[in-house]
Amino acid sequence: MNIINLTPHDVNLLLEDDVIVFKSEGIARVQQKEVLDEYFDRVPIYKNKYGKIEGLPEEKDGVYYIVSFVVASALKDKRNDLLIVTKTERNEKGQIIGCYGFARL
């Protein structure tokens, strides 16, 4: 099994007795557009529409890709090889410094 990080930042996987660093190997992006869906009273309600995906290879057996939540959301019913960070650890400034696992949407 191979895990490839397609986010702009290194990802630190915090295991019980080890830290595995997944270096950024590129960036997967998705075009998104907010489209007015309806009004609730006078409040506009928008819907996100996803467009072209860039920087994401085709699916390969035994390969998973760490991607942003937005990329995973855009393809949640189409691909099973996309991972997002979950159970994050933050420093005193609130910045994510690692995660304890990955999730699929």
C-alpha positions in Angstrom: 0.0 0.0 0.0 1.3 3.5 -0.9 -0.1 6.8 0.4 0.7 9.9 -1.6 0.2 13.4 0.0 -1.5 15.8 -2.5 -1.9 18.7 -0.1 0.3 21.7 0.1 1.6 20.8 3.5 3.5 17.8 5.0 1.2 15.5 7.0 2.4 14.1 10.3 0.6 10.8 11.2 0.9 10.5 14.9 1.1 6.8 15.8 1.5 5.4 19.3 5.2 4.8 19.1 6.2 6.7 15.9 5.5 9.7 13.6 5.2 9.1 9.9 5.7 12.2 7.7 4.0 12.2 4.4 5.8 14.9 2.4 3.8 17.0 -0.1 4.2 15.4 -3.5 1.9 17.9 -5.4 -1.4 19.6 -4.9 -4.8 18.3 -6.0 -7.3 21.1 -6.5 -10.9 21.5 -7.5 -12.6 24.5 -9.0 -15.6 25.5 -7.0 -18.3 28.0 -7.5 -21.1 29.2 -5.2 -24.4 29.3 -6.9 -27.5 30.9 -5.4 -29.9 28.0 -4.6 -32.8 29.8 -2.9 -33.8 32.5 -0.4 -35.0 31.7 3.1 -37.0 34.8 3.9 -34.4 37.4 2.8 -31.4 35.2 3.5 -29.6 33.9 0.4 -28.7 30.2 0.5 -25.9 29.1 -1.8 -24.9 25.7 -3.1 -21.3 24.8 -3.9 -20.8 23.5 -7.4 -17.6 21.6 -8.1 -15.8 21.9 -11.4 -12.5 20.6 -12.9 -10.2 18.6 -10.7 -6.5 19.3 -11.2 -3.4 17.5 -10.0 -5.1 14.2 -9.1 -3.9 11.0 -10.8 -6.2 8.2 -11.9 -7.0 5.5 -9.4 -4.4 2.8 -9.0 -4.6 -0.5 -7.0 -2.9 -0.2 -3.7 -2.5 3.6 -3.8 -4.3 6.2 -1.6 -4.1 9.9 -1.9 -4.3 12.4 0.9 -6.3 15.4 -0.3 -8.2 18.4 1.0 -11.7 18.1 2.3 -13.0 20.0 -0.7 -11.4 17.6 -3.2 -12.7 14.6 -1.3 -16.1 16.2 -1.1 -16.2 16.8 -4.9 -15.4 13.1 -5.6 -17.0 11.4 -2.6 -19.4 9.2 -4.7 -16.9 8.6 -7.5 -13.6 7.5 -5.8 -12.7 5.3 -2.9 -8.9 6.1 -2.8 -9.1 9.6 -1.3 -8.2 10.2 2.3 -8.5 13.3 4.5 -6.8 13.9 7.9 -8.9 13.1 11.0 -8.5 13.3 14.7 -6.1 16.2 14.4 -3.6 17.5 17.1 -3.1 21.2 17.4 -0.4 23.3 19.0 -1.0 26.2 21.5 -1.7 28.5 18.6 -4.5 26.2 17.3 -2.5 25.1 14.2 -2.7 21.5 13.1 0.6 19.7 13.8 -0.5 16.2 13.0 -3.3 13.7 12.9 -4.1 10.3 14.4 -5.6 8.8 11.3 -7.2 9.3 8.0 -10.8 9.2 6.9 -12.8 8.6 3.7 -16.0 10.7 2.9 
